[in-house]
Amino acid sequence: MLKSEILAGICRLADEDWRRLATGGDPFVDPAFLGAAERCVADHGPIGWRPMHIVLRGADGRLAGLLPLYARDHWYGDFAMDYSWDAAWRQAGLAYFPKLVTGVPFTPSPGPRLLAARDAASDTAGALIDAAIALTADTHASNWQCLFVRDDERTALEAAGCLIRRGVQFHWRNRGYRDFTDFLGTFTAEKRKKMKRERRAVTDAGLRIEALHGDEIDDALWFAIHRHYRSTFERLGGWPAFSLEFFRDVGARLGQRMVVFCAFAADQPVASAICYRDDTALYGRHWGADINVPGLHFELCYHAGIEYAIDHGLQRFEPGAQGEHKVARGFEPVSTWSAYWIAAPRLREAVARYLAREDGAMLDYQAEMSGHLPYRLATKQALRDD
């Protein structure tokens, strides 16, 4: 018999319990990242994340499962794309907030969410889902959102009665390329020339690009990297949630699982792109620059990452949400999945109808974007056959 408890902070979970969990090496549900991210966002009023993590334990007290979960009074930073739903709830005379969210703050990367111990019973995922649904009722939340889940968890969530929502991101896949030149050889001649020009513009500007891991970065460089990160949010009018201490701490603890692509003018760091990795994939997160150089954004955020993935035998590069400009650089449109438990039956039916219409539009969008991929005809045919 599994017993559930609510944890008011992810850092309160003991190291021994973390070691029992099967996270697949995902860097974002590592306590180093998730704990540091939570410290940055847990106390920020209406846009904060209130931790209410569900922990399952067996009769012997040993950890069986963990569901990271936050109560939210705002949608900023969860990438749920539910901005218009509040109006629908108000029209029905109900409050949309608080809502409950399972995900990683400010990190729209598909990954494990229903975290089970390696020796846990097969019904642990179902027990976590049941506990989240019960918590939704107990807290009078409008809904529970389990965001950016992988396929096996999507199946379990759908079987439990959650509504499934398709999203689209652009991911690069490694098809056994020997090097970047080999990858570029799959492009049409016109697209290949364009990418070469983009990369050459960075070199002609006198910039040097280095890939550095988290445990290879000193305090002075972290200060510059955080300045770059912050500058993008300031330019776009957003909130830079992660502090300098966050990056220092996560870099030291994740080590080789954090990768930063830095551009240097002489010895001065002038731009950077922050990524993370596991044994199979590279994940792009943030970028910023002190200078404006044509092609620099593409070089740091896409080209350098592809080159790194090839050199290190990684199978995927997921550079983050949105960005149709990624298609021209070889990133393919792929489906992402999120699950929603809607408490009010009438609104559940309305959301189900909305998601059905949206799903058709997402499929059409994927097909349209696939038509703009830069690959030669033979490669496009291979993509369709996959």
C-alpha positions in Angstrom: 0.0 0.0 0.0 1.5 3.3 -1.1 1.1 6.4 1.1 1.3 9.9 -0.3 2.7 13.1 1.3 3.1 16.7 0.1 6.6 18.1 0.0 6.9 21.9 0.3 10.3 22.0 -1.3 12.2 19.7 -3.7 15.4 20.2 -1.7 13.7 18.6 1.3 13.9 15.2 -0.5 16.9 13.3 0.8 19.8 12.4 -1.4 19.1 8.7 -0.7 15.6 9.1 -2.1 16.9 10.9 -5.2 19.3 8.0 -5.9 16.3 5.6 -6.0 14.5 7.5 -8.7 14.8 6.5 -12.4 15.3 9.8 -14.1 17.1 8.5 -17.2 19.9 11.1 -16.6 17.6 14.0 -17.6 19.4 17.1 -16.5 16.2 19.1 -15.7 14.8 16.6 -13.1 18.2 16.3 -11.5 18.1 17.8 -8.0 20.9 20.1 -9.0 18.9 21.8 -11.6 15.3 21.4 -10.2 16.3 22.5 -6.7 18.2 25.5 -7.9 15.4 26.5 -10.3 12.9 26.2 -7.5 14.9 28.5 -5.2 14.8 31.1 -7.9 11.0 31.1 -8.5 9.3 29.9 -5.3 8.9 33.3 -3.7 7.8 35.7 -6.3 4.2 36.5 -5.4 1.6 36.2 -8.2 4.1 34.8 -10.7 5.8 32.5 -8.2 5.8 28.7 -8.1 4.4 27.2 -4.8 5.9 23.7 -4.4 3.5 21.0 -3.6 5.4 17.9 -4.7 3.7 14.5 -4.3 5.9 11.8 -2.7 4.8 8.2 -2.6 6.3 5.8 0.0 5.8 2.1 0.6 4.8 0.6 4.0 8.5 0.4 4.8 8.9 4.1 4.3 11.1 3.7 1.2 10.5 6.2 -1.7 8.3 4.7 -4.5 7.6 7.8 -6.6 7.8 11.5 -7.0 5.7 14.0 -8.9 7.1 17.5 -9.1 4.1 19.8 -8.8 3.5 23.5 -8.3 0.5 25.6 -7.5 0.3 28.6 -9.9 -1.6 31.9 -9.9 -0.1 32.9 -13.2 1.1 31.1 -16.4 4.4 32.9 -16.8 7.3 30.5 -17.2 5.4 27.2 -17.6 4.9 27.4 -21.4 1.4 25.7 -21.0 0.1 28.1 -23.7 -3.2 28.4 -21.8 -3.4 32.2 -21.9 -7.0 32.4 -23.2 -8.4 29.7 -20.8 -8.8 32.1 -17.9 -11.5 34.0 -19.9 -13.4 30.8 -20.5 -13.4 29.9 -16.8 -14.5 33.5 -15.9 -17.3 33.3 -18.5 -18.5 30.1 -16.8 -18.5 31.9 -13.4 -15.4 30.0 -12.2 -11.8 31.0 -11.2 -9.0 29.6 -13.4 -6.3 30.2 -10.8 -4.9 28.5 -8.9 -4.0 25.8 -11.3 -1.6 22.9 -10.5 1.4 22.3 -12.8 3.8 19.4 -13.1 6.9 20.5 -15.0 10.2 22.3 -14.6 10.1 26.0 -14.1 11.0 28.0 -17.2 12.1 24.8 -19.1 9.8 23.6 -21.9 11.8 20.4 -22.5 10.0 17.1 -22.8 11.2 14.8 -20.1 10.2 12.3 -17.3 7.5 13.6 -15.0 6.0 10.6 -13.2 9.2 9.7 -11.5 9.2 6.1 -10.1 11.9 4.4 -8.0 13.9 1.8 -10.0 12.3 -1.1 -8.1 8.9 0.4 -7.8 5.7 -1.5 -8.6 4.2 -1.1 -12.1 1.2 0.9 -10.7 3.4 3.7 -9.3 2.7 6.0 -12.3 -1.0 5.5 -11.9 -0.8 6.1 -8.2 1.0 9.4 -8.8 -1.7 10.5 -11.3 -4.5 9.5 -8.9 -2.8 11.6 -6.1 -2.5 14.6 -8.4 -6.2 14.4 -9.3 -7.1 14.1 -5.6 -4.9 17.1 -4.8 -6.6 19.1 -7.6 -9.9 18.5 -5.8 -8.6 19.2 -2.3 -7.0 22.5 -3.3 -10.0 23.6 -5.4 -7.7 24.1 -8.3 -9.2 24.5 -11.8 -7.0 21.9 -13.4 -3.8 19.9 -13.2 -1.4 20.2 -16.1 1.4 17.6 -16.7 3.5 19.4 -19.2 6.0 18.2 -21.9 5.7 14.4 -21.1 7.2 11.6 -23.0 5.3 8.9 -24.9 5.1 6.3 -22.2 3.7 8.8 -19.7 1.3 10.2 -22.2 -0.2 6.8 -22.5 -0.7 6.4 -18.8 -2.1 9.9 -18.4 -4.6 9.4 -21.3 -5.7 6.1 -19.7 -6.4 7.9 -16.5 -8.8 10.3 -18.2 -6.5 13.3 -18.9 -7.0 15.3 -22.0 -3.9 15.2 -24.3 -2.6 18.2 -26.1 -0.2 18.3 -29.0 2.4 20.9 -29.4 5.2 21.4 -31.9 8.9 21.9 -31.4 11.8 21.7 -33.8 14.4 19.1 -33.0 17.5 18.0 -34.9 18.3 14.3 -35.3 21.7 12.7 -35.9 21.6 10.3 -38.7 25.1 9.0 -38.2 26.9 12.1 -39.6 30.7 11.9 -39.5 31.0 15.7 -39.0 29.3 19.0 -39.7 30.4 18.9 -43.4 28.8 15.5 -43.8 25.5 16.9 -42.3 25.6 19.9 -44.5 26.0 17.6 -47.5 22.4 16.6 -47.1 21.2 20.1 -47.9 20.3 21.5 -51.2 23.0 23.5 -52.9 21.3 26.8 -52.2 20.6 26.1 -48.5 24.1 24.8 -48.0 25.7 28.0 -49.4 23.4 30.1 -47.1 24.5 28.2 -44.0 28.2 28.4 -45.0 27.8 32.2 -45.3 26.2 32.4 -41.9 29.1 30.6 -40.3 31.7 32.6 -42.3 30.2 35.9 -41.1 31.0 35.0 -37.5 34.5 34.0 -38.4 35.0 37.2 -40.5 33.9 39.2 -37.5 37.0 37.9 -35.7 35.0 35.9 -33.2 36.2 32.6 -31.7 33.7 30.0 -30.5 34.4 27.6 -27.6 32.3 24.9 -26.1 32.8 24.8 -22.3 31.3 22.5 -19.7 29.8 23.7 -16.4 32.8 22.7 -14.4 35.2 24.4 -16.8 33.8 28.0 -16.2 35.3 30.4 -13.7 33.5 33.1 -11.8 34.5 35.9 -14.1 33.1 34.1 -17.2 29.9 33.1 -15.3 29.4 36.8 -14.6 29.6 37.6 -18.4 27.3 34.6 -19.3 24.7 35.8 -16.8 24.9 39.3 -18.3 24.2 37.8 -21.7 21.3 35.8 -20.4 19.8 38.8 -18.6 20.2 41.1 -21.6 17.9 39.0 -23.8 15.0 39.2 -21.2 15.6 42.9 -20.7 15.6 43.6 -24.4 12.3 41.6 -24.9 10.6 42.9 -21.7 10.7 39.5 -19.8 11.8 38.5 -16.4 15.2 36.8 -16.1 14.2 34.2 -13.5 17.6 32.5 -13.0 20.2 34.2 -10.9 24.0 34.3 -11.3 24.2 31.9 -8.3 21.8 29.5 -10.1 24.2 29.1 -13.0 27.3 28.9 -10.9 25.7 26.2 -8.6 24.1 24.2 -11.5 27.3 24.4 -13.5 29.5 23.1 -10.7 27.1 20.3 -9.8 26.1 19.1 -13.3 29.6 19.5 -14.7 29.8 17.9 -18.1 26.0 17.8 -18.4 26.0 21.6 -18.8 27.4 23.0 -22.0 27.9 26.7 -22.8 28.9 27.9 -26.3 30.8 31.1 -25.8 31.9 33.7 -28.5 35.1 35.6 -27.7 36.5 38.7 -29.3 40.1 38.4 -28.5 39.8 37.2 -24.9 36.6 39.0 -24.1 33.3 36.9 -23.9 30.8 38.8 -26.0 28.0 36.2 -26.4 26.9 32.8 -25.1 24.3 30.1 -25.4 23.6 27.9 -22.4 22.7 24.2 -23.1 22.4 21.0 -21.1 22.9 17.4 -22.1 22.4 13.7 -21.1 23.8 10.6 -22.7 21.7 10.9 -25.9 20.6 14.5 -26.4 21.6 18.2 -26.1 19.1 20.7 -24.9 19.3 24.4 -25.7 18.0 26.9 -23.2 19.2 30.5 -23.1 21.3 32.9 -25.2 22.4 36.5 -25.1 25.0 38.9 -26.5 26.8 42.1 -25.9 27.3 42.8 -29.6 25.2 42.5 -32.8 27.0 40.3 -35.4 25.1 38.8 -38.4 24.7 35.0 -37.9 26.0 35.0 -34.3 22.7 33.9 -32.8 22.4 31.0 -35.3 26.0 30.0 -34.7 25.8 29.8 -31.0 22.3 28.5 -30.6 22.1 26.0 -33.6 25.3 25.4 -35.6 27.7 24.9 -32.7 25.2 22.7 -30.9 24.8 20.4 -34.0 28.6 20.2 -34.3 28.9 19.3 -30.6 26.2 16.7 -30.9 27.9 15.0 -33.9 31.3 15.1 -32.2 30.0 13.6 -29.0 27.7 11.0 -30.6 24.5 12.5 -29.3 21.3 11.5 -31.2 19.2 14.6 -30.8 19.5 18.4 -30.3 16.4 20.0 -28.8 17.0 23.8 -28.9 13.8 24.9 -27.0 10.3 26.1 -27.8 9.1 27.9 -30.9 11.3 29.3 -33.7 10.3 28.5 -37.3 13.7 29.8 -38.4 15.1 26.5 -37.0 13.6 24.6 -40.0 16.0 26.2 -42.5 18.9 24.9 -40.3 17.8 21.3 -40.4 15.5 21.1 -37.3 12.5 19.0 -38.0 9.0 19.7 -36.6 8.1 17.1 -34.0 5.1 16.6 -31.7 5.3 17.4 -28.0 2.7 16.3 -25.5 1.0 17.7 -22.4 -1.9 16.3 -20.3 -4.7 18.1 -18.5 -7.1 17.0 -15.8 -10.0 19.5 -15.9 -12.0 19.6 -12.6 -15.3 21.0 -13.9 -17.1 18.6 -16.3 -18.7 21.4 -18.4 -15.3 23.0 -19.0 -13.6 19.7 -19.5 -16.0 19.1 -22.4 -15.3 22.5 -23.9 -11.5 22.1 -23.6 -11.8 18.6 -25.2 -13.5 20.2 -28.2 -11.0 23.0 -28.4 -8.0 20.5 -28.3 -9.6 18.4 -31.0 -9.7 21.4 -33.3 -6.3 22.5 -32.3 -4.8 19.0 -32.9 -5.8 19.2 -36.6 -4.2 22.6 -36.9 -1.0 21.4 -35.3 -0.8 18.4 -37.7 -1.3 20.8 -40.7 1.4 23.1 -39.3 3.9 20.2 -38.9 3.2 19.1 -42.5 3.7 22.7 -43.8 7.0 23.2 -41.8 8.3 19.8 -43.1 7.9 21.1 -46.6 10.4 23.9 -45.9 13.2 21.6 -44.6 16.5 22.4 -46.4 17.3 18.8 -47.3 17.8 17.3 -50.7 15.0 15.2 -52.1 16.5 11.9 -51.1 16.9 13.0 -47.5 13.4 14.3 -47.4 12.2 10.9 -48.6 14.2 9.2 -45.9 12.5 11.5 -43.3 9.0 10.5 -44.5 10.0 6.8 -44.3 11.1 7.1 -40.6 
